[in-house]
């Protein structure tokens, strides 16, 4: 019975789920664009709506629990950051290096201080100070994937402000790693353990990876791709480019950084002069070849991120106030950081570009959920939901504000 065997195909359910995700993402993105919002905000909202449907009707598929969407969504943000890196070069990034460093430093210190102060005011008296520190650490993260998509939509990813945002987010990832490790060590110390053993080692690994990638990697890639030009097979450029991006994403993850930082570094290293022979042979640039993959895969990531939010936890009175206050403090801290970009750049563009926390903030929360203080979880259910709510609000506010100021630039 061929028909019955097809009906029991284990892949069929995944295909249906992916069809739902892609169609929902396009509808959500279209509605957002018609409302003068970035498409990514519609994709995030659609993801949240799919989770609401699943909670109210259990027969509806659970998008957030699907390994297939997790895999493709992860690939989507990695490919997106690779494409963003291809739009700049290391010399261009070095020109905005000091500005990115200033923005990153302010964007870590101010939101963390504001988060600590907000947690101290909002949480009950007697709450451990390490909990306040951890909440502040969650607010110092930056999700470059979301801002990068908005910059691409608006044609601003190659601008000075766009390069400052991406560069500052990379520095943010390194600084955020140090903050997370330090706070986790303090939690262990407060519980009677050692106060952050090997605290310097993760930071050394991260800095070492970036230094090697931007020096030795940049020197080696011209020779590697010149050798690849001798291949007789067709369509060599895209598989080699993606393989290089995924390799650096994996190595970056081994060094303790987010995979997207390694993918961005790969795109930054592959300068046009390194691959011009292959591009001439295939009559297409690597950016042109990667673009369809970004279009297809990146919406899955944003829908998935919206679907991972627990809607029931967001609207409890005990958590809604925490979420709103922390979100306001987080937005203010990152927006002010934009003024560290210096003269000649639009501080509002840089500030709004640093606002989204997204998946990076969620990684911080996931780490905190595994920490215990004196035998009890560090994050209670209400506090965890409040932090996630704040991250969601900043994730939506960031692209909305960024899209607004970029639209204002075009109309000016």
C-alpha positions in Angstrom: 0.0 0.0 0.0 2.2 2.9 -1.2 -0.4 5.5 -0.2 -0.6 4.2 3.4 3.2 4.1 3.6 3.3 7.7 2.6 0.7 8.6 5.3 3.0 7.1 7.9 6.1 8.9 6.7 7.9 10.2 9.8 9.0 13.3 7.9 5.5 14.3 7.0 4.8 16.0 10.3 8.0 18.1 10.1 7.2 19.1 6.5 3.8 20.3 7.7 5.3 22.3 10.6 7.9 24.0 8.4 5.2 24.9 5.9 3.2 26.5 8.7 6.3 28.4 9.9 7.3 29.8 6.5 3.8 30.8 5.6 3.2 32.4 9.0 6.5 34.2 8.9 5.7 35.7 5.5 2.2 36.8 6.6 3.5 38.3 9.9 6.3 40.1 8.0 3.8 41.5 5.5 1.4 42.7 8.2 4.3 44.4 10.0 5.5 46.1 6.8 2.0 47.4 6.1 2.0 48.9 9.7 5.3 50.6 8.9 7.2 48.2 11.2 10.3 46.0 10.4 9.3 42.6 9.1 11.2 40.9 12.0 8.7 42.3 14.5 5.8 40.5 12.7 7.8 37.3 12.6 8.4 37.5 16.4 4.7 38.2 17.0 3.7 35.3 14.8 5.9 33.0 16.9 4.2 34.1 20.1 0.8 33.7 18.5 1.6 30.1 17.5 2.5 29.3 21.1 -0.8 30.8 22.2 -2.6 28.6 19.8 -0.8 25.5 21.0 -1.6 26.4 24.7 -5.3 26.9 23.9 -5.7 24.0 21.5 -3.3 21.1 22.3 -3.8 19.5 18.9 -2.0 22.5 17.4 1.7 21.7 16.9 4.2 22.9 19.5 6.6 25.0 17.4 9.1 25.7 20.1 9.6 22.0 20.9 10.4 20.9 17.3 14.0 19.8 16.8 13.7 20.6 13.1 12.7 24.2 13.6 15.4 24.5 16.3 18.0 23.3 13.8 16.8 25.4 10.8 16.3 28.5 13.0 19.8 28.1 14.4 21.2 27.8 10.8 19.2 30.8 9.8 20.8 33.2 12.3 24.3 31.8 11.6 23.8 32.3 7.8 22.4 35.8 8.5 25.4 36.8 10.5 27.7 35.4 7.8 25.9 37.5 5.3 26.3 40.6 7.5 30.0 40.0 7.8 30.4 39.7 4.0 29.1 43.3 3.7 32.1 44.7 5.6 35.8 44.1 5.8 38.4 44.0 8.6 39.9 47.4 7.6 36.4 48.9 7.6 35.7 47.5 11.0 39.0 48.8 12.4 38.0 52.3 11.3 35.0 52.1 13.7 36.9 50.0 16.3 37.2 52.7 19.0 33.6 53.8 18.5 32.4 50.2 18.8 34.5 49.7 22.0 33.1 52.8 23.6 29.5 51.9 22.7 30.0 48.3 24.0 31.5 49.4 27.3 28.8 51.9 28.0 26.2 49.4 26.8 27.4 46.9 29.3 28.0 49.1 32.3 24.9 51.3 32.2 22.2 48.6 31.6 23.8 46.3 34.2 23.9 49.1 36.8 20.3 50.0 36.0 19.2 46.4 36.2 20.8 45.9 39.6 19.1 49.1 40.9 15.8 48.0 39.4 16.0 44.5 40.8 16.9 45.9 44.2 13.8 48.1 44.2 11.4 45.6 42.7 12.3 42.4 44.5 11.3 41.7 48.1 13.6 42.8 50.9 16.1 40.1 51.8 16.7 38.9 48.2 20.3 38.0 47.7 22.5 40.6 46.0 23.8 38.1 43.6 20.3 37.8 42.2 20.3 41.6 41.6 23.6 41.2 39.8 22.4 38.4 37.7 19.3 40.4 36.6 21.6 43.2 35.7 23.8 40.8 33.7 20.8 39.7 31.7 20.2 43.4 30.6 23.8 43.9 29.4 23.4 41.4 26.5 22.8 42.4 22.9 21.2 40.4 20.1 22.9 41.5 16.9 20.9 39.0 14.8 17.7 41.1 15.1 19.3 44.5 14.5 21.3 43.0 11.6 18.1 41.9 9.9 16.6 45.4 10.3 19.7 47.0 8.9 19.6 44.7 5.9 15.9 45.5 5.3 16.7 49.2 5.4 19.9 48.9 3.3 22.0 50.4 6.2 24.1 47.4 7.2 27.1 48.8 5.2 26.8 52.2 6.8 29.2 53.5 9.5 26.5 53.2 12.2 25.7 49.7 11.0 29.3 48.6 11.3 29.5 50.3 14.8 26.5 48.3 15.9 27.8 45.0 14.8 31.3 45.7 16.1 29.9 46.8 19.5 27.7 43.7 19.7 30.8 41.4 19.1 32.6 43.2 22.0 29.4 43.0 24.0 29.4 39.2 23.6 32.9 38.9 25.0 32.1 41.3 27.9 28.8 39.6 28.5 30.6 36.3 28.7 32.9 37.7 31.4 30.0 39.1 33.4 28.1 35.9 33.2 31.0 33.8 34.3 31.8 36.3 37.1 28.2 36.3 38.5 28.0 32.5 38.2 31.2 32.3 40.2 29.7 34.7 42.9 26.6 32.5 43.1 28.9 29.5 43.7 30.9 31.5 46.3 27.7 32.5 48.1 26.7 28.8 48.3 30.0 27.9 49.8 31.9 27.0 46.7 34.9 28.6 45.0 34.5 32.1 43.8 34.8 31.7 40.1 37.7 29.3 39.4 39.3 29.8 36.1 37.5 33.1 35.7 40.2 34.4 33.3 40.3 31.3 31.1 37.0 31.8 29.2 37.8 35.4 28.5 41.3 34.4 27.3 39.8 31.8 25.0 37.3 34.3 23.5 39.8 37.0 22.9 42.3 34.5 21.6 39.8 33.2 19.0 38.9 36.7 17.8 42.6 37.7 17.5 43.5 34.5 15.6 40.5 34.8 13.3 41.2 38.4 12.4 45.0 37.9 11.9 46.0 34.4 10.9 42.5 33.7 9.5 42.6 36.8 7.3 46.1 35.9 6.0 45.3 32.2 5.3 41.9 32.6 3.5 43.4 34.1 0.2 45.6 31.0 -0.2 42.8 28.6 0.6 40.3 30.1 -1.8 43.0 30.4 -4.5 43.6 26.7 -4.1 39.9 26.1 -4.3 39.8 27.9 -7.7 41.7 24.9 -9.1 38.7 22.6 -8.5 37.1 21.4 -11.7 33.6 20.9 -10.2 31.0 23.6 -10.6 29.4 25.7 -7.9 32.3 25.7 -5.5 32.0 29.1 -4.0 28.8 28.7 -1.9 29.7 25.3 -0.3 33.2 26.5 0.6 32.0 29.8 1.9 29.3 28.2 4.1 31.7 25.5 5.2 34.2 28.2 6.3 31.5 30.1 8.1 30.2 27.0 9.9 33.8 26.0 10.9 34.5 29.4 12.5 31.1 29.3 14.2 32.0 26.0 15.7 35.4 27.2 16.8 33.9 30.3 18.2 31.5 28.2 20.2 34.4 26.1 21.5 36.0 29.3 22.7 32.9 30.2 24.7 31.4 32.7 22.3 28.0 32.5 20.6 28.2 30.7 17.2 26.9 33.8 15.4 30.1 35.7 16.4 32.2 33.1 14.6 30.0 33.2 11.6 30.2 37.0 11.5 34.0 36.8 11.8 34.1 34.4 8.8 32.2 36.8 6.6 34.4 39.7 7.8 37.5 37.8 6.9 36.4 36.8 3.4 37.1 40.1 1.7 36.2 40.5 -2.0 39.9 40.3 -3.1 40.2 36.8 -1.6 37.4 35.2 -3.6 37.3 37.4 -6.8 38.6 34.6 -9.0 35.9 32.2 -7.9 33.2 34.9 -8.2 34.5 35.7 -11.7 34.3 32.1 -12.7 30.8 31.5 -11.4 29.6 35.0 -12.5 27.9 35.5 -9.1 29.2 37.1 -5.9 29.2 35.2 -2.7 26.7 37.7 -1.2 24.3 37.0 -4.1 24.6 33.3 -3.5 24.0 33.6 0.2 21.1 36.0 0.0 18.4 33.3 -0.9 19.5 31.2 2.1 19.1 34.2 4.4 15.7 35.0 3.0 14.5 31.4 3.5 16.1 30.5 6.9 16.3 33.7 9.0 12.5 34.1 9.4 12.4 30.7 11.0 14.8 31.9 13.7 12.7 34.9 14.6 9.4 32.9 14.6 11.1 30.3 16.8 12.3 32.9 19.2 8.9 34.4 19.6 7.4 30.9 20.1 9.7 30.2 23.0 8.1 32.8 25.2 5.6 31.6 27.7 2.6 33.8 27.2 0.8 32.9 30.4 3.8 34.0 32.5 4.0 37.4 30.8 0.6 38.6 32.0 0.7 37.7 35.7 0.5 40.9 37.9 3.6 39.7 39.8 5.7 39.6 36.7 4.3 42.2 34.4 5.6 45.1 36.5 9.1 43.5 36.7 9.1 43.0 32.9 8.0 46.6 32.1 10.4 48.3 34.5 13.4 46.2 33.5 12.6 46.7 29.8 12.5 50.4 30.3 15.8 50.4 32.1 17.3 48.1 29.5 16.2 50.3 26.6 17.4 53.5 28.3 20.9 52.0 29.1 21.5 50.7 25.5 20.1 53.9 23.9 22.4 56.1 25.9 25.3 53.9 24.8 24.7 55.0 21.2 26.0 58.4 22.2 29.4 56.8 22.7 29.7 56.4 18.9 31.1 59.9 18.6 30.6 62.7 16.1 29.7 62.0 12.5 27.3 59.1 13.3 23.6 59.0 14.2 23.6 58.1 17.9 19.9 57.2 17.8 20.6 54.6 15.1 23.4 53.0 17.1 21.5 53.2 20.4 18.3 51.5 19.0 20.5 49.0 17.2 21.9 47.9 20.6 18.6 47.5 22.4 17.4 44.0 21.4 18.4 41.2 23.8 16.8 38.3 22.0 18.5 34.9 22.0 21.6 36.2 23.8 19.5 37.3 26.8 17.6 34.1 26.7 20.9 32.2 26.9 21.7 34.2 30.1 18.3 33.3 31.6 18.8 29.6 30.7 22.2 29.7 32.5 20.6 31.3 35.5 17.8 28.7 35.6 20.5 26.1 36.2 22.2 28.0 39.1 21.3 27.2 42.7 21.8 29.4 45.8 21.9 27.5 49.1 20.1 24.6 47.6 17.3 26.6 46.0 17.0 27.8 42.4 18.5 31.3 41.9 15.6 32.4 39.7 12.1 31.8 41.0 9.3 31.2 38.4 8.0 34.8 38.7 11.4 36.4 38.5 12.4 34.2 35.5 9.1 35.1 33.7 9.7 38.8 34.5 13.2 38.7 33.0 11.9 36.9 29.9 9.1 39.4 29.5 11.7 42.3 29.7 13.8 40.6 27.1 10.8 40.2 24.8 9.8 43.8 25.2 13.3 45.0 24.3 13.5 42.5 21.4 10.3 44.1 20.0 11.2 47.7 20.9 14.7 47.5 19.4 13.7 46.8 15.8 10.7 49.1 16.0 12.8 52.0 17.2 15.6 51.2 14.7 13.2 51.0 11.8 11.6 54.3 12.8 14.9 56.3 13.0 16.2 54.7 9.8 12.9 55.6 8.0 13.3 59.1 9.4 16.8 59.3 7.9 15.5 58.4 4.4 12.7 61.0 4.7 15.0 63.7 5.8 
